[in-house]
């Protein structure tokens, strides 16, 4: 299951990298799988209790939704983060969001310093990086979930 989610997440990131857009049709498979997992098993796709899965969705989406409202990121980025948060739950979503925001923030500073203000930065690759780091940390038994 993890491999399927990784494949889907990389496809979403690639779409964002190549077009600077994440169409809803690309997000739909992940949303369907994550939502069905919560509805059928009352747990996130990877075992987080349903309150943690819903909290992970809100936590992962919040900063990107704020960025969208300010006009700095796309709505697809917020939806993508929300779906991953729903799959993994609060502990993983918290670490993932912090890592993604730090990486994206650092790249944004470099981007602005280089004088490339007019170009749009893709966010999805940094969201994938954040969740990958969080999942690997969790695999090491650090008790994130």
N, C-alpha and C positions, 0 to 999 in steps of 0.2 A: 504494500500500500504506500509506503514511504517513497518508493521509487516512482510510482505513478504521480504522486503529489509533486515530487521534485521535477519530473518531466514537464508537468503542467506549469509549474511556477517558472521554470526556465523559458518555456514557450511564451508566457506572459511577459517576462522580462525582455525577451528578444523582440517581441512585438513593440514594446515601449521604446527599446533602443533604436529600432529601425524606422518607426513611424511617429514616435512621440505621442502615441495614442494607445489606449487599451480599450478596444471595443467590448461592449457587453457580451457579445457572442463568445469571446475568448474567456471571459470570466465565468460564464454560465456553468460549464462542467464542474468547476471547483465549488461553486455555490450549491449546486444540486447535491453533490457528494457530501459536502459538509453539513448542509441542512438535513438531508436524509439521515445521516449518522446521528445527529442530535435528536431528531424526531423518533427514530426507530429504537435506538439504544439508550436514549436519555444521557448521552455522553458525547464528547467531541470525537472526531475521527480517530484520535490517538489516545483516547481514554480519559480525557479531562471530564470531570462531572459537568453536567449541563450548565449549572450556574457559572462555573469557571469558563466554559466554552463561550457563553454569551458575554461574560465580562471581558474575555480575551478579544472578542470581536469589537466591543466598544473601545477598549483600551488601545488596540492596534489601529483602529480607524481614526480616533480623535485628533491626533496631531496633524494627520494628512488632510482630514476634513477641514480643520482650521486653515491649513495652507491653501486648500482649494478655495475657501471663502475669501481669502486674501488675494487670490489670483496667482499664486506661486506654483501650485501643482494641479494636476488634473483630477477629476472626480474618479477616474479609473484607478488611480493610485490608492485613494482612500478605500474604495470598494475591494481592491485586491488585498490590502492589508487586513481589512475586516474579515474576509473569507479565511485567510490564513490564521487569524486570531481565533475564529470559530473552530477551526480544525484542532488547534493546539492548546487553547486555554490561556488563562491569565499569566502564570509564571513564565511560560515560553514567550508569550506575546510581549510581556514587559521587557525582557532582555532583548528580544528582537527589535522592538520599537526604539529602545535606547541606542542600540548598535546602528540601526538604519538611519536614525536621525543624526547621530554623530558623524557617520560616514558621508551622508548627503550634505550635512552642514559644512564639513571640511571641504568637500569638493566644490560646494557653492562658493565658499570664500576664495578658493583658488581660481574658480571660473571668473568671478568678479574682478579679482586682482589682475588677471590676464587680459581684462578688457573685453570679455565675450558676453557682456550683459544681455545682448539681444537674442542669444541662442537659448533654447529651452533645454534644460537638463532632464534626462529620464530618471524617474524615481524608483520604478519597479525593480531594477537590478539591486538597489540598495536595500529594498525591503526583503528581497530573496536572501541577500547576504546576511541581514539581521536575523532572519529565521534560521538560516543554516548555522550560524554561530550559536544561537540559542539551543537548537536541537542537538548539536554536537556537545555543547556543555551539559545538556541534560543526559546525554548518553554516557557521559563520564561519571554519572552518579552523584552529581552535585545537588540533587534534590530540588530541581526547579519545578517539578510537577508533583 
